[in-house]
Each structure stands twice: as C-alpha cells, then as structure tokens.
C-alpha cells in the first residue's frame, strides 16, 4: 500500500510520525512519500522539500514567501500525480494542505482517497470552512469531541480520535528526570519560557515575554531556573534572547524531552498556540501572550467567533489562563499576572483536570488507523 502524507508544522510532524507507525501496524507493508520533518523521517519518510518552508504565520507575513509556497504546492500536487498513492493524508497546515487538495480536485482524473488530520477550528473561526473541507476530502480526523458534527452535517465522514497531547503526557512525562539531568537542586524553582515555534513569533513575542519574566525574576530569591523550550533551528536565537538574564538558563531543543520538561516546571510563560493546551494537559500553571502584524490582526479578527485564544479557555467558556493578545501583549501586565498565577493556580489546575478527561481517547492513533481502514479505504 502506498500512502502520501503532507505535514507543514512541527506539531503535524509529530502527529504524522505516530500515525505512520500505526498505519504500518494496521496495513502491513506500507510505502510512504510526501512532506514532513525529522519525526516523520525517523519513520521512513523522505520529504520532497524541507517542511520548514511551509512554517509561516499571518496573512501579510506570507506575502514575501508566496512564490516559494506556490512552488511547493505545485511540487506536492505533482508528487501525488506521479506516485499515485492509494491514500493521501494531509496534516493540519490548512492554508497549504487545502490548496494541494483543491489543485488535485480541479485537475480531476483518478484520485487517491483523501483524509485530513486535525479539523480546522470551524467552531472558533470561519464556520463556512466545514463545507469547503467536505468538498475536498473523503474524511476528517478530529481532535476535539464537538468537531465531528460540523463536518457530518456537510455529508462528510468524521471521527473524534482524542487529542494526542493527552497520550503523550501519559507516556512521556516521566521519561527523564530533567531536574536531575540539569543538576537543579530540589526546592529551586523552574519556570518554562516558550516563545513560539516560528522565527516571526520569537522576534515579535519573545522579547516581551522575556522582559515580563525578567521583572518576575527580580522579585525571586536565589535558585531560579529558566527552561527555554525551543526547536533546533531557533536554539541560537533563543539563547541570544536570554543573554544577561538573572537566572540559570537551560536551552532545550530536543522535542523528545518536551513532556519531561513540562513535568519539571513550576510555571511557564508562552506564546499562544498548541503549546498552551499542552501546558494545560501537563498541569503547568501558565499564561500566554501573542502579537502579529497590525493589519494581519485586523484582517483575521473579524472572522473569529470565540472570545478567547487559549483552547483551555475556549473549552471552559471563561478565562482560566490569562491571555495577553495584540495591544495587551505588554511586559508589565504579563509580569503582574504571572506573579498571581504562581501564587494561586487552584482554578487553573481544576480546569486542566477537566480538559484531560474531555480530550482523552484510548489508542488514539490506532483509532485513527482503524477509522481509515474501515470507513475510508473500505468505502
């Protein structure tokens, strides 16, 4: 069986790698092709171009890279036509993946079965996308329990498979004793610094979070440690950003240690994104900040139908995790709020427990493979 997978982000790469393992277990002899990162490469995928070419956020931020992105869409489409896989699985990165799917549909002819993994958040932003997705794909895999109904109402097969972060937390947070590895004495506080997975986030949000954390550190006694979780290609810039910080700095760019790092953290400041939900699942008290180009924000804001950015807040229907978005993303209020979070995290931890229960699903990726086998390939 030949399966083509396309992922455009680090989080999608991790999902793809896990799914590849279970597809092999389900279908036996499988040949993979497509686009992915290091994790999918470890499972045997040879990416036709670097996945980082697709990692860009924001309407205006895309513009200078548009020629490259259009070229990558053409390459991905040509790959599917050339390799003629039995199944195409696109993973998250909807702006790129949906364009590949549409290009294939527009060209017509024999097409593979097509599945999208990670439903777009139609319940939060642009609900009309559910009909668009249903016109492009045979089925969709959803990470949140309320999502399948949106797509089933459009005549599409959909399955809630649970959120991978819950399984990763259960499996991975005790893998290493990070405190012992880093020789951090018991009783010394560990704060996470997570400035984003894109260079644009590191440049725009990172300095604000750094300044806020520095203000918090001024009031701390000795023994404060900062674990900065980042990616290999951002490691040098992250280290530079934290130069001169009055605490012990530990730069961790190995994603296999992420959940063990979460386990060691007493609290964290983070750029808004998937990592916020991951911190919640890992029971780490935290807050988030985010800032994009002003015009990008104005273009996007009118399409958003939720009051919150953080998934825990959206699912709870209230602000449990403090959010500092756009003009509110400033160091002083972030520092003050973080101090409060560190003093009393009772409400956050109660919400995090509910979220873990809500998003749990046994055998998550095997459930995805089972659904693909029985509902997609057998149809």
RAHU-V358952 format. One record per backbone hydrogen bond with DSSP energy under -0.5 kcal/mol. CO is the residue of the C=O (numbers start at 1). NH is the residue of the N-H. If there is no record, write none. Layout:
co	nh
CO	NH
CO	NH
This chain:
co	nh
1	3
1	31
2	86
2	87
3	33
4	89
5	35
6	91
9	13
10	14
11	15
12	16
13	17
14	18
15	19
16	20
17	21
18	22
19	23
20	24
21	25
22	26
23	27
24	28
27	29
28	30
31	3
33	5
34	48
35	7
36	51
37	41
38	42
39	43
40	43
40	45
41	44
45	47
46	34
50	53
51	54
52	55
54	56
58	62
59	62
59	63
60	64
62	65
62	66
63	66
65	69
66	70
67	71
68	72
69	73
70	74
71	75
72	76
73	77
74	78
75	79
76	80
77	81
78	82
79	83
80	84
86	113
87	4
88	90
88	115
89	6
90	92
90	117
91	8
93	96
93	97
94	98
96	100
97	101
98	102
99	103
100	104
101	105
102	106
103	107
104	108
113	88
114	138
114	139
115	90
116	118
116	141
117	92
120	122
121	124
121	125
124	305
124	306
126	129
127	130
128	131
128	132
129	133
130	134
131	135
132	136
133	136
133	137
138	157
139	116
140	142
140	159
141	118
141	119
142	161
142	162
144	147
147	150
147	151
148	151
148	152
149	153
151	154
151	156
152	155
157	140
159	142
159	161
163	166
163	167
164	168
165	169
166	170
167	171
168	172
169	173
172	175
176	178
177	181
178	182
179	184
180	183
183	185
185	188
189	225
190	266
190	267
191	227
192	269
193	229
194	271
198	202
199	203
200	204
201	205
201	206
205	209
206	210
207	211
208	212
209	213
210	214
211	215
212	216
213	217
214	218
215	219
216	219
217	220
224	248
225	191
225	227
226	228
226	250
227	193
227	229
228	230
228	252
231	234
231	235
232	235
234	238
235	239
236	240
237	241
238	242
240	243
242	245
245	247
248	226
250	228
250	252
251	253
252	230
253	232
253	255
254	257
255	258
257	261
258	262
259	263
260	264
261	264
261	265
262	265
267	192
268	287
269	194
270	289
273	276
273	277
274	278
275	279
276	280
277	281
278	282
279	284
280	283
283	285
285	268
287	270
288	324
289	272
290	326
293	297
294	298
295	299
296	300
297	301
298	302
300	303
300	304
301	304
303	126
310	314
311	315
312	316
313	317
313	318
318	320
320	322
322	288
324	290
325	328
326	329
328	330
330	334
331	335
332	336
333	337
334	338
335	339
336	340
337	341
338	342
339	343
340	344
345	349
346	350
347	351
348	352
349	353
350	354
351	355
352	356
353	357
354	358
355	359
356	360
359	163
361	364
363	367
364	368
365	369
366	370
367	371
368	372
369	373
370	374
371	375
371	376
372	376
372	377
373	378
376	379
